[in-house]
Amino acid sequence: MAVGVWVLPDQLHAGQAALASLPVGSGPVLLLESEASLRERPHRQKQILFWSAQRHFAAELTAAGHRVELIEAPSAAEAVPAWVRRHRLDELRLMEPADRPARRAVDALELPCRLIWLPDNHFLWSRDAFGRWAEGRRQLRMEFFYREGRRRFGVLLQDGEPVGGRWNYDSENRRPPARGLQAPEPLAFDADAITAAVVDKVERLAQTVPLPGRSLPFTWAVTRSQALAVLDQFLQERLDDFGPWQDVMVSGQPSLWHARLSPYLNLGLLRPDEVLQRLEATAAERSVPLASLEGCVRQILGWREFTHGLYHHFGPSYPGLNVLEAQQPLPAFLWRLGGSGMACVDTVLGELAASGYNHHIQRLMVLSNLALIAGWDPQATTAWFRAHYVDAHDWVMQTNVLGMGLWADGGRLASKPYAASGAYIKRMSTYCAGCRYDPKQRTGPRACPYTSLYWGFLDRHAERFRNHPRMALMVRQRDRLSGADRSGVQEACAALEWGPAPDACGPAEPSA
Ligand code: SF4
């Protein structure tokens, strides 16, 4: 029986289930470089990362003895059935993709052979195990899932109890920016010949398809060994200060102490279990502040596994949720990646244009927060995030943007909406000092759009949140505004004219 394997673009690890099922050299292995993917991940840095990492992975598999073909084609439909016929395959094996639309796209192909799906082995929790944990619970909260994960996988435990006596050190990890904060530079890699060829291809395609962002400089890791070097540098130079400064935003320092491991974890270049083991090994070798160590473990063993589990547990109806009935179109400045006139937004979008990356708090409290309080359409917002971030995949974004950022699921994921005024951004960033707006003002010519929209959001949803345990206080503050003040806020919100995005900018659904 002739058997082949198709490795999807975010499954770049030699131990992935479909590859592992095929004895080395016994059947052909396909990797596909599809131009159709430009519609779903148009940011140039993202496309270069995906294609370059895939080409490097193909070369590594070939060196290991696999019979690899990397095919450049307009789409999967135009390449895969012909490849199957050429090799006279009876069976094509794939590992289950983390993204639902990718599975739908493969299922829609008319393949002249049997298709075998193997379970995804790139997460610590299988979908079944997550389902068993979730079954019968009235509320699914990350904190309880995370503690269960610590016990189940034996991470940061001593005699069955959390190291240090507490499960959670978040309260120590919320410092505002101190004067003169200076983080180590993230590890940067020169483009080799493979990456340079991909850059040329993306630039050529950008002449016919609108692709946001800049191709160069391109400094992301594109191989497993480079990704391991990024992990090493994080453990030695960035981990200790990761915790206290994880919520701050500083102009001119797009990475701060963030690990920047998510692109590699999500492509398969790093495994979550090895990152956790290295974190614990580092703490065994030298003294690491527990709040930083636990904060990092929480991201990988907690949030990453939790959002992946929820994405599959909630199922295909989840992306359709829009509990707050948010229907505003995305503004044009999002697609231009700048030009909003707000210093915070333009700083964040400028960094995104250059690298395809913003750290978590920039995404949550600058961009998602604005989308939430301005009432942008949840699916359009989610698709925009998925299109632009190097670590964005459907399974990541549906939960993180739609659930956590926009509260479009009515609180199934986050216990409250992350709505904040300009006062929060002023406290946690250095952005406001260079802005033409005043974060304290909600009306008038210098009113900060965040502050106007925040009060407008509370006004719009006052009845919904009046008895909400974590929102009622804010609604009572809104109730104390005078009638004139509330009308002023509404006028300030209505006066924000950002202009909608042109139709051609919308990204497509993820495909294979
Ligand atoms: Fe952003 Fe408002 Fe601060 Fe300007 S004043 S940087 S718009 S939060």
Boltz pocket constraint, residues with backbone or C-beta under 6 A from the ligand:
constraints:
  - pocket:
      binder: B
      contacts: [[A, 341], [A, 342], [A, 343], [A, 344], [A, 345], [A, 421], [A, 422], [A, 423], [A, 425], [A, 426], [A, 431], [A, 432], [A, 433], [A, 435], [A, 436], [A, 437], [A, 438], [A, 439], [A, 448], [A, 449], [A, 450], [A, 451]]
      max_distance: 6.0
